[in-house]
Amino acid sequence: MADSAMRVLSIIPPMTQLNTPYPSTAYLTGFLRSRGIDAAQEDLALALVLTLFSPAGLRALHDEIAALPAAKRSANVSAFEARFDRYAATIAPVIAFLQGRDATLAHRINGRAFLPEGARFESLDVYVADQDGGDPLAWAFGALGAQDRARHLATLYLNDLADVLRDAVDPRFEFVRYAESLAQSQPTFDPLADALAAPQNLVDRTLAALTLQALQRHAPTLVLISVPFPGSVYAAFRIAQAIKAHDPAIVTVLGGGFVNTELRELAEPRVFDHFDHVTLDAGERPLLALIEHLQGRRSTQRLVRTFVREAGKVRYVNWVEPDIAFAEVGTPTWDGLPLASYLSLLDMLNPMHRLWSDGRWNKLTVAHGCYWKKCSFCDVNLDYISRYDLAIPDVLIDRMEALIRDTGQTGFHFVDEAAPPKALKALAQGLLQRKLEVSWWGNIRFEKSFNAELCQLLADSGCIAVTGGLEVASDRLLKLMKKGVSVEQVARVTRAFSDAGILVHAYLMYGFPTQTVQDTVDALEYVRQLFAAGCIQSGFFHRFTCTVHSPVGKHPEAYGVTLQPPLNATFASNDINFTDATGVDHDAFAAPLKKALYNYMHGIGLEHDVREWFDADVPRTRVPKSFVARALKAWTRGGP
Ligand code: B12
C-alpha cells in the first residue's frame, strides 16, 4: 500500500456516552495526523442514537411493533403505540433541546402537557411533593432551575423510548452500554458468535447503514475500532462485520481499554473473521508498526503488541520497541466529530453524575498511568496503570490551548487514573500565569499534600470537582488494600477541597476480602459523618470484584480468599469468583448502602443511626460519633 493511499478512520462504537465523545479516537487521530498520516474519526454511538431517536427512527420502530404479535407487546410498548403521534411530533424538538439548540422549549416541557409521559416518569413520585405547588421536583431545582428540570424530564422521556426499543426490538440496548454481557469476562466467543450470526434487528440494520455511510464519507483503507468498555464490544463486531461484507480489503483493527484488560490471552481464531489485527495497550507504537507493515516496510514478525491469525491459529507478536513518550503523542483532536450534536442528559439528580452525563468536556490526560500503582484491588500490572509517564506542564497547557481553539470549549475532564498533586499544582500555576480561564475536574488520590493552600490554588485555576477513592472506609482494610490513605486523612483532604468550593465525589467499595458486617456498618458510619461534616457531596458504592490482573487475583492467599479454578479462557478474562473465609453475604448490603448514600447526597437522614438503613439486624457501629469532627478540629488547630 503506497503512503498516499493510506487513509485511517477511527470509530467509537455504541455505546459509551452521549454527552461528549469518548476520547480514544481523538487521541489516535491527533497522533496519526501529527505523523503526517491521513486520519479521520466517527462517533457511531451518537449517530446510532440520533438516528433511532428521530421522527424516521420512531416510525421504523412503530413499523417493527406493528409486526409483533399482541402478546409480545409490553406495557411500555402499548403506551408508546397509544401516544405514537405525540412521540413522533416531539422527538425532534426534544433532541434539539437536549443538544442545547432550543432552550426556550424548557417552558413547554416543564408544563408537563407537552411530552407524553411513560413509566419512567413514575420515578418523580418518589420525591416528596412541594407543600405549596405540589411540584415534585422543586426540592431539586428550585425556582430558577427551569432548564435543568426540563432536561431531566426530557431525559425520562428518552429513557421511556429506550425501554420501548428494548422491549420491542433488542433487550440488550441501553444508552451507556450495549449487550455488555456478551463480552464482559466471557471466557468463550460462542455467545458473541451466535449473536453476530443472528438475523439483524432494527438496531443492527441502522448501525450497518451508518457504518456504510461512514465508509462512503472517508473511503478508508484502515479502520480502527476502539472498545473502551465491555458494553461497546458487540457493536464493534457488528461494525467490523458490515465493513468486511462491504469490502474485505479494508483492514480492520480492534483496540482499547476492554482489549487491554480482558483480551490479553486471546486465542480465539473466529475474532479474526472480523478483525485483521488486535492490539494491546497504548495504541500509538503498535499503530505505527502496523502502518509500516501494511505499507510493505515491516514484516509480521516486527509488529508490536499485535495479535494476528496465521494458519488458523492466533499468534501474539511483540517486537519490543519503546512506547511513544507521553510528551510526543501529540494533541488529541476533536476535528470531524459533531460537537454541537451531543446530548446533555440529566439522568440522576446528583451533582457528580451530572458531570459524567451532562455537558461537553474536552478530555486530556495529565499523566499516563498511576504514580501510586499499589492498590491491591486495581489492575496495577497493566500498562495503563503501571507505565507512569508525565509531560511537563507547559506541554499540557499547550494541549489545552490547542483544544480550546479546536472545539471552542473550555471545560476539561482529566481522564487520569489519579492525577499527581505536584503536576496539578504546576498546572494550576501555569494556567494562572497564562490567564487561561478554564473549568476542569478529574480523579485524584486523597493525598496529604492536598492541603488548604493547594486546594485553593486548584480552585483558582478552574478546578470544579474531584473524584477519589475512599474505598472501604476502614483503616484496617485501607491498609490491607495498600491504598496509602487513612479515613482521618481523607476527612481532612476532602474538607480542604470542599472549603475551596470544589465538589468531592468518593468512590466507595464493599465486599473486600475479610470485610465483616461490622466493617460495613462502620464504613457507612464514616461516610455518614463525612457527608454531615461537609467533606464530601457525592459518592457511589461499588461491589468489589476480583480481577485476574490485580494483586488480590495474583496472591489470593495474602487476602484470605480462595479463587475459583481458572476457566481456560480463549476470549475474555477479567473477573474471577472467589470465596472469602468470612462467609459474609455482601449482596444483602447492596440496596441498603445505595439507599443510604442516595439520601445522604440529598442531605436526608444524616442524623439517623446507620443501622436504620439495613433490612437485617446489624451490630451498632464502633466508630465514635465525633470521629470526623475531631479529626477536622485537630487539623484546624495543628494544620495537616
Ligand atoms: C476515565 C475513565 C472512566 C470515566 C470516563 C469514561 C469516559 N467515557 O470518558 C468514567 C468514570 C465515567 C468511567 C466509567 C466506566 N468505566 Co472507566 N475508565 C476510565 C479510565 C481511567 C481512562 C479512560 C480514558 O479516557 N483513557 C484515555 C484514552 C485515550 O485511552 P484508551 O481509550 O485506553 O485509548 C488508548 C489505547 O487503549 C489505544 N486504543 C484505544 N482504542 C484503540 C483502537 C485501536 C484499533 C488501536 C490500535 C488502539 C486503541 O490507544 C489509545 C491511546 O493510547 C480507564 C482506564 C485507563 N487508564 O485507560 C477506565 C476503564 C476504561 N473503565 C473501565 C470500566 C469497566 C468502566 C465502567 C464500565 C465501570 C462501571 N462498572 O460502571 C464505566 C463505563 C461508563 C460508560 N459507559 O461510559 C475499564 C474497562 C475494562 C474492561 N473490563 O473492559 C477501564 C479500563 C478501567 C478498569 N480496569 O477498570 N471510566
Residues whose N, C-alpha, C, O or C-beta is under 5 A from the ligand:
A	BS01	B12	M15 T16 Q17 Y22 P23 S24 Y27 V176 R177 L224 I225 S226 V227 P228 F229 P230 V253 L254 G255 G256 G257 F258 T261 T279 D281 A282 G283 E284 W356 D379 Y384 V415 D416 E417
